[in-house]
Amino acid sequence: MQSMYKLRRLRLQGCKTYRQCIVAVLEGEFTMKQIQISEELFIKLIQYHFLDKHQLQVEIEEGLNKKIDSISMRLLYSQYKTAPTEEEKEKARKEYLDRRGVPGSFRW
């Protein structure tokens, strides 16, 4: 929960998107939790670094970007569920639904 507080504070200090906040996390501004990646992505990372298969770079970047997007969606959802005020909850809910691509006619 402490890292979520830090993420909210960072967002108020200039992060325009959660993706920028995730990048800040990856640059070491926060205490990291463990993150799971697929076995396929793990194997590609090993091949890239240990077997010098640099042709896998695009696939690795796509896989990591997909993971960053899923983390940012989870952070938005968590912020929606744990926001201290109704205003913050509503803002996080709207951003989550916008990023998820839910049309306005399907929203409550």
C-alpha positions, 0 to 999 in steps of 0.5 A, spaced: 500 500 500 505 504 501 508 504 494 501 505 491 501 512 496 508 513 492 505 512 486 499 517 487 504 522 490 508 521 483 502 522 479 501 529 482 508 531 481 508 531 474 506 524 471 501 525 465 500 517 464 500 511 468 505 509 463 510 514 465 509 512 472 511 505 471 517 508 467 519 511 474 517 505 478 522 501 473 527 507 474 528 505 481 524 510 484 520 505 488 520 499 492 519 493 487 514 488 488 515 481 484 512 481 477 510 475 473 512 474 465 510 469 461 515 463 460 515 465 452 517 472 454 522 469 459 525 464 454 526 470 449 530 474 454 535 469 455 536 468 448 537 475 447 542 476 452 545 470 453 545 467 445 545 474 442 539 473 438 538 480 437 532 479 432 528 478 438 528 485 440 522 487 437 518 481 440 521 482 447 519 490 447 512 488 445 511 483 450 514 488 455 510 493 453 504 489 454 506 487 461 507 495 462 500 496 460 497 490 464 500 493 470 498 500 469 491 498 468 491 494 475 494 500 478 488 504 475 483 499 478 487 499 485 486 506 485 479 506 484 478 501 489 482 504 494 482 512 493 480 516 499 475 520 496 469 519 492 472 524 487 478 521 486 475 514 486 470 517 480 476 520 476 480 513 477 474 509 475 473 514 468 480 513 466 480 506 467 474 505 463 477 510 458 483 506 457 479 499 457 475 502 451 468 501 455 463 506 451 460 511 455 453 508 454 455 501 457 458 505 464 454 506 470 
